[in-house]
Each structure stands twice: as C-alpha cells, then as structure tokens.
C-alpha cells in the first residue's frame, strides 16, 4: 500500500505528501478526526506517532505533544486501536507508525506485529 502510493504519485508527476500526528494529542477522538480531515485535504500518507514517556530524541514540540497524549490516555495500544478505527472507513491511505522501540518491547514484539499488521 505504501510503496504503491509513492509509485502512483511519481507516475502522476506529483510528490507524495506525508503528514505526522502524535496519536492522542490533544485526545484520541480529535486525532481520528484529523486523520480523516488530512486525507480529505489531499494528504497521501499519515505518519502516526505513538506517545512515549521519555522522547529524548525528539525536540520540545514533540516532547510536549507526547506529554499531552499520555495525559489523555494515549499509548501504543490506543494508537493501534486508533489506526484500526481509521481503517474501518479509510481502506487506502497508508499509515506509518513512528516511535521508540521501548514501548514495543514492553507491549510485546509479537503482539505489536500482530496488532499492527
């Protein structure tokens, strides 16, 4: 799905527009609505970050977004649920999950792969 989106846009002579959101910032329902709004506005790929309590490699803006998401019950599991809800009505927009490895280990790598597939 992701590779095909890039191939299609290239064939159309267009660049592929990828937008990033932190899942749960400011809350999960707003994130879901923003995902739909972005695709309606022409975004080709959604990069969905799952919140982490110690995002030391991110700058201050994403660190604050992670804190807000965690304060609103954001988590890796909630992000996977959010992607599943989005997929119920949008079967074609690629979603790329972004985040740190530690939450995946805590969640269980096999569990993560099964849920993210």
Beta strands, then each sheet from edge to edge (+ up, - down):
strand 1: 18-22
strand 2: 45-49
strand 3: 94-98
sheet 1: 1+ 2+ 3+
end
